[in-house]
Amino acid sequence: MQERSPDATPCRLDWLARRGARAAPALADRAGTLDHAGLDAAVGALAAHLAERSAPGDRIASWLPKTRLACLLPLACARAGRVHVPINPLLKPGQVGHILADAEAALLISQPARLALLPPGGAMLPEAALAAGHDAALPPSTGDAGALAALLYTSGSTGRPKGVMLSHANLWLGALSVAHYLALAPDDRTLAVLPLSFDAGLNQMLASWAAGAMIAPLDYLVPADVVKAVERHAITVLTGVPPLWIQLAEARWPEATAARLRTIATTGGRLPVAVVRRLRALFPAARLHLMYGLTEAFRATSLDPALVDAHPDAIGTAIPFAEVLVLRPDGREAAPDEPGELVQAGPLVAQGYWRDPARTALRFRPAPAAARAGGVAVWSGDTVVRGADGLLRFVGRDDEMIKVSGNRISPTEIEEAAIASGAAREAVALGVADARLGQAILLLVRGAPDQDPDAADAVLRAFLKAELAGFQQPGTIRWVADFPRNPNGKLDRAAIRAEALR
């Protein structure tokens, strides 16, 4: 039986390798299957290699696909007393160079072909040099769980990427929290499709190990690769971002393969209600968790799967160890159904931005008086409402809200309606300057590749006219073949806007 609530005592991150049954599988990849005893041994050996090549507190960067070494590094760096800096493998050399310089990385671990793309200089090491065992493998670490364990760099869609500082306690408690509310069990098998440099991607791996379960890392090219991997590894748990779930909802799922999944979850943005309905029909036996989180606090909310059918537009309530408030601009708590900014307090809140006190001060501030947790809270920049039912619902990013003739409009509402029409698979609503209205709505939509464009356009326009108020009607609807996406697989709204307004 699942414990009533997870243990709130923080621990050093590398102790996750000691939570699973020793002979139970922990990692399945092209190299074979590693049990939890083997995971612990491999972490200890890799930590010994890192200790020989760096000093305590050094930042160890990795620029790798989901190889076995990439999966071991978060725990190995923690065991060696180093700070892990995972870099998304989709980033370009110039972006990688910025992160290396900003983090003052003492060592970069990558593949020879990738290392050859970077300017000479600095300590670079091919991952093969760390693949062997070590005679003096390090035991589990001791020390302060509040010490820095990782720097996760944001995607940098606006401005230069910034490194979010996460402690051992942040990562440990985040893993236990997610493992608890997803009800992960030792016999679960998680398909790790999200980048390990993305907070949700890292967390899905750590949470699986916290539960004593197994992960199967996957770098996929097309959604069909995900379907095949679910079958190949007998996967039971799958987490994705909304654009991936939209594609997976369109994919062909053999009935037996779909039936294997017992836990599915989405994060990194709101999943359109029409897609929620489709996933519930496609995976009727699976628990669907609608989650919300921000890198600066790892995870924040989740909707109980039992409530998804009745409230598919909600992001739920605070997860274990998180305290979530909805605040007015004056700092007071918003009333039920009143929009406000989501503010999170508690031990999951990160330590700020790496060596960036100015931007840290903008987002990380003393917790408001209404917060029970005290300490530091993070202001998300996201507008939400808490309904009379106690459930939170996402409205939109403050910097993405559209204002037409004085009416404040959530782009999410326009996008949801477009997808609900059945004519659009994905949609992005933007506010563009308009001399008469202040802003007008530009709606970009991606349809099915085989649909009649004129018929689809007519269906979409008729649906929007029937479902949305006059001031919410798009001034322009533009059909696109696809949307730019960031390295984490989410829609890159900055790139979409720049391309649309070019």
Summary of the structure (lengths in Angstrom):
residues: 502
radius of gyration: 22.6
end to end distance: 56.6
largest distance: 73.7
contacts: 1721
relative contact order: 0.09
helix: 33%
strand: 25%
